[in-house]
Amino acid sequence: MDNGEARSKFWKGVLVGALVMAFVGLIVVGVSAGIFLIGRTVIDNQALVQSETQTDASRTDGENTDDVQLDLDAIGDKMEYIQDIVDSYFLYDEDPQKIEDGIYVGLMYGLDDPYAGYYNKEDFESLMEDTSGEYCGIGAMVQQNVKTGVVTVVRVFKDAPAYEAGMLPGDILYKVGDVSATGKDLDLLVKDDIRGEEGTFVTITVLRGDSAEEVELTVERRQVEVPSVEHQMLEDKVGYVYVMQFDTVTSGQFAAAIDDLEKQGMEKLVIDLRDNPGGVLDTAVEMMAYVLPEDKMDGLLIYTEDKDGKGDHFYCKDGQIRVDSDYGYRTPGYPKVDDHEIDIPIAVLVNGNSASASELFSGALQAYGSAVIVGTQTFGKGIVQNVIPLGDGTAIKLTTSRYYIPNGVCIHEVGVTPDVEVDLDEDLKNEAVVELDEDNQLAAAIRALKRK
């Protein structure tokens, strides 16, 4: 076999393999907000769950799949022609692995899905690294704009390294060391560049304020305990529960917080989901089941729907969470939850950084009429991304379905609209930590509870 024939087979094999793998594989049910905790990535799909279904590799459009197909032969011929030009004229040495990775990256980019992406072996291994409730990071939360790739700080934790270094909410991450933060996959930026060995330092350059002043911060990496749930009793028997994210341990911590407040005589409850990026779907479902009554809306909590109208329906009946799936399987692993309902006035605090699972939780409580929503319009992330391993150590991520709250509303690109709309005071927005007695949104939530 001559070099030209071998090269032709290589390119066509690469292309066919990429396209087949892109549409046939393991389906993981999950949702990602694009908002992550520095040092511990909030990943909704905590485990890769294999489906018994596969999709047709020839289907490229959900509405008109028969007329739209890629001409693999023509594309392969053009790629071979381009390679011939590269061989003849390219000044530098080429890296075949980078070229191959670039092909797959381009394929995912062509889907016009801002959440889609390709992970090579190194990236996927880094993405799937296990993390625990403690991490060696800097103690801040950031979000990434999926259209521009800009990474913005949304929360800085008190007494954490980022707080001590002077990082503020609203700061735009410009560079981490010499690495440009804009446009890099946020999971990998956190894991590869921000996290590190305890006691080491990372230089983070941020752009601050309307003038985009460049500020260089030197931040120590330390073990930081993630405060998943915090609670306290406020005046007039108002319980306050802050949920930072929906982690695997959050539902148990949430139930324990509610139990403690009830023992203290709680008469009203504020659940604070501001800046909550979402997280593990199962956790959000368990928390919904703990709060909501089972005798309304047939116990439906949320449901999903793919391009064929199929999906999963999550119910809670008789203290048991049930998943009815159109794919012919039921999701195992849900423990029997306490036959519990919070039958007191509830307010849920949200803002523009409340996303994904936190929107599903607040939207479900609003649909049931179980809570008054206070704050500003939420992020608007109601679609499911699947991380699909390709069997060779690499993986792709793409959007596969939508989420719906119990009343049939999809909050994607819309968000949850507060019943009481109130923005945080301007002079508080850039404070690293807002004390509860200064928090005007919390005050508005308490007033709304008293009216109820």
N, C-alpha and C positions, 0 to 999 in steps of 0.2 A: 504494500500500500504506500503510495507516495505521500509527501507532506501535505499537498493540496487536498487530496481526498481525505486524509486523516483529519485535517483542520475542518473540512466541510462537515464531516460526521460529528466532530466535537461541538461545533456551533449549533448544529441542528439538534444534537442530543441535549445540549444545555437548554435550548429554547423549549423543546418539547417537555423536558423534565421540569422546567420551571412552571410551565403552564399547567401541566397535569397536577403537580404538587400544590399549586395555588388553589385548585378547586376540589381536590380529593384529599381528605385527611381526617385527623382527629378533631372533633369539635369541642371546644371548651366554652361553657356558659359563664360569662362574666361581663363586667361593665367597668369602664375606666373613665374617670373624670378628667384626666389630664392634669390633676392637681395632686402633688405628692409631698410627703414629709421628707425633709432633707435627712438622709441617713437611713431612713426606713421607707421603702417605696410602698405606697398603698396599692396593692394589686388585688383586684376583685376575684380573679380566678386563682385561688390559692392552690388548687390542685388541677391537674390535667385530666378531665373526665371524658372518656371515650364514648362516642355515640355509636349506635348501631347503624346509622344511616350514612350514605355517601352521596355526593352531588355529582351530576353529570358534567364531565370535564369540558364538554362542548358548550355549556350554557354560559353565556357572558352577559346576559341582560335579563332581568327578572320578568320583563313584560313582552319582549319580542326576541326569544332565544333562537328561533329558527333562521332569522335573516341576518344576524350579526355573528360572524365567526372570524377568527384570525386565520389568515393564510400563512400557515407555518412554513410551507415551502418557499414562498416569496420572501418572507422575513428572513429565513435561513440563508437564502441566496444573497440578500442584501447585506447581512452580517458578514458573510464570507467575503463579499466585495470590499466592505469597509476594512476588514482585517488585512486584505491584500494591500490596501493603501497604507495602512499603519505599518506593515512590514517593509514597504518600499520607502516611506518618507519620514516616519516618526523618528525624531532625533534621539530620544532617550530609550532606555530599556523598558519594556513593558512588564507588568506584574500580572500574570494570567489569573491569579486568584482574585486580585482587586477588580479586574475586568469582569470576571464571572459574577462576583458579588454585585457589581454595578448593574449588570443585566437584571438581576432579581429586584434590586432596589428600584430600577426604572419601571419594571412591570407593576410593582405595588403603587408607585407614584402615579402611573397611568390610570389607576382605578378612580382617581379624583376623590379619594376617601382620606380626609385629614388624619384619621386615626390609624390608617393602614401602614404597615412597614415590614421590612425584612430584617431578620437577625442572623448574622453569620454565626459560626460555631462559638467564637469567643464572646460575642454579644449575648447570645442566648444562654450560655453558661452563666454569665454575669447576671443576667436578668432573673434567672431561676435560683440564684443563691438564696438559701434560707436565711431569714432574719427573725429576730425575736423581739420581745417588748423592750429590750435594751439594745442600743447600738452605739457605735463610736462615730458620732457625727457632730453637728454644731448646734442643733436645737432651734430650727426654724422651719416654717412651712412655706412652700412656693407653689405657684401655678404656672402653666405654660399655655400661651395662646396658640391654639392648633393651627390657625391661619398664618400667623406671623412668626411663630417659633419663639417669641419673646417670653422670658422667664421672669416672673415678678414675685417678690416676697409678700405673703399675705398675713403671716403671723410670726412673731418672735416670742419664744418662751422665756419667762422670767428666770433670771439667774443662770440661763444656759450660755454657752460660749458665744453664740451670735449676739445675744443681748449684751454681754460684757464688751464685745467688740464694737458695739454701736450700730448694728444693723437695725433698720426700721421697716415697718410695713410700707409697701409702695416702692421700695428700692427695686430697681431692675438689675438682674444679674447680667453683667456685661462679659466678664471673664472669670474663670476659675483657674488660677495659675495662668498658664499661657493658652488655655483652651477657651475658645469662644463658646459662651453658653447658649446663644441664640441659635435655634434650629437643631441642636443636638437632641437626640432622644432623651427625655427627661429622666427616665429610669436609669439610663446608662450614665448621664451626667452626675446623678446622685451617687451611684454605686462606684463608678470608676474614678471620679475626680474630687467629689466633696468628701466622701467617706475615706477613712484611712486609719492608720494605727493610732492607738491612744497616745496622747502626748505630743503628736506631731502637729504642725501648723499648716493651714492652707490660706493662700492669699486670694481673696475674692474682691473683684472690682465691680462696684455697682454704679448705676446712674441714678441720681437722686433729684427729685423735684422737677418743676416745670422747665428749669434750665438744663436738666440732664447733667448736673454737676458730677464729674467723675470722682468717686471716693474709693480709695483702696483700704480694705479691711484685712487685718491679719487675725485669723480665727483659729483657736486651738481645737483639736478634735478630742472629745471626751466621751465617756460613757454617759448617755442621757436616757433617763427613764421616760418612756412615753406615757403621758397622762391620758389614758383612753377615756376615763369617766371621772369627773369630780362632782361633788355635791355638797350642799349646805342648806340649812334652814334660814330663811330670811324673816323679816318682820311680818307680823300678821299671819303666821303659819303658812307662808308661801315657800314651798320647796323649790330649790334651784338645782338642776342637773345639767352639767356641761358635758357634751359628748364630742370629743375631738375628732374621732374617726370611727368607722365601723370595722374594728379589728376582730379577730377570731375570739378574743376574750371579752369583747365589749358587752355582749348581751348579758352575760353573767354578772359583770360589774354594774350594768344598768339596773338589773333586777335587784341586786343587793342595795344599791343606792335608794331605789324606790322603797324597798322594805324598811330601810333605816329611817327614811323620812316619814313613812306611815306610822312607825312606832313613836315618832316624835309628835304625832298629831297633825300631820300635814293636811291642810284644807284646800290648797290650790297648788298648781305645779307649773313651773316654767322649764321647758326643755330647750337648751341652747345648742343649735346646730350651725351657728355662724362659722364660716370658714371651714366647715366640715366637708372634705373632698369626697366622701363616700367610703368605699371600701368593700368589705366582704358582703355579698348579697345575702347569704344565709343568716348573717348576723342581723341585718335589717329586717328580714322576715321574722326572725325569732322575737325581735323587739316589738314589731307590729302586733304579733300574736299575744304578747304580754300586756299590751296596752288596750287593744281594740276589743269590743264585744263580739261574740261569735254569732249573735242572733240578727245581725244586719248584713245585707249584701251577700247572703249565703256564705259568709265567712271568707269571701274572696279578699286576698291581700294585694296581690299584683299579678300581672301576667305578661308574657312576651309573645311576639308575633314576627315570623320571618317573612321573606318575600312570597312564600307560597301560602301564607295565612296560617301556618302551623306554629306551635309554641308550647310553653309550659304555663300552667295556671297554679298559683300557690294559694292554698286554703288553710284555715285553721278551724277545726271542728272537734269538740270534746277534748280540748287540750292537746290535740294531735295535729301537727302541720303535715299537710298532704300536698303532693305535687302531681297533678294530672298532666301528662305529656302527650302531645299529638305524635311524638316520635316513637311511641310504643314502649317507653320505659318510665320508671318512676325514680326520682332522685332519692337515694337512701341517705341515711345519716342524720336525720332530724330527730332529736330527742323529744320525748313527750314534755310539753311545756306546762307550767302551772296554769290551772284554770283561773286566770287572773284577769281582771279588768280594772283600769284606773277610772273610777266613777266620780271624779271631781273635776272642776274646771281646769283645763290645760291650755297653755299658750306655748307655741313653738317659735323660737327666734331663728330667723334665716337672713341671709344676705346674698350678694352676687357671687360669693365664693362657696355657697352651699351647693353641692353638686351630687349628681349620680344617686347613690343609695340614700343620701340625706334628703334629696328631693322626693324620692319614692316614699320614704318614711313620712315626711311632712305632708306630701300630697295625699297619701292614704288616710292620715288622720283628718285632713281637711275634707276629703270625700265622705268619710263616715260621719262628719259633723262632730267629731270628738275633740277638736282643738281649734283655737283661733290662731291663725298664722300672723306673726308680727315681724316687720322688718322691711326688706327690699326684695325685688324680684330675684329669684334664684338663678343659678348658672344656666340651666337648660340642657342637661346631658341625660338623654333618655334612650340611648342606643347601646347595643351589646357588642363588645369586641371579643373575638375568639383568638387566643394564641394557639396556633396550629403547628405542632412539630412535624417536620418533613421527613423524619426517619434517619437523617444523616448528621444530626447534631445541630441543624439549623431550624429556623421556624419563621412563620409569617404571622402577622396580626392583621385582621380586617373586621369590618363591621358586618354582622350577620342578622341582627333582628332589632326590634324596638321594644321598649318597656311601656306598659300602660298601668295607670293606677286604677283602683276598683271601679270608678265611674266611667271608664273607657277613654280617658284622656291620656294622650301621649305628651309628656312634658318636654320632649326634645326640641331645642331651639326656641322654646317658649318659657320654660321654667314654671315655678309655682308662684302664683300671684298672692301676695299677702292680703289678709282681710283688713289689717291695720297697717298702712304703709308709713314707715318712718325711717329716715336715714340716720346714720350715726352722725353726731355733731362734728362739724369740720375740724374743730380744734382737737378732736380725739382720734381722727383717722390715722394720723402718723405717730401716735403714741405707741411705744413698744408694748405696753401693757395698760389696758383700761380697767381701772378699779370698778367694782360693781356699784358702789355708791355714786359714781360719776357717770354711769352708763345710761344715756337717755333712752336707748332702745329697750333695755331691760325695764326701765321705769314705765315705758309705754305698754309693755307686755303686762306688767302688774296692774296698771290701770284698766286694761282690757279684761283681765280676770275679775277685778272687782265689779265691773259692769255686768259680767255674766252672773 
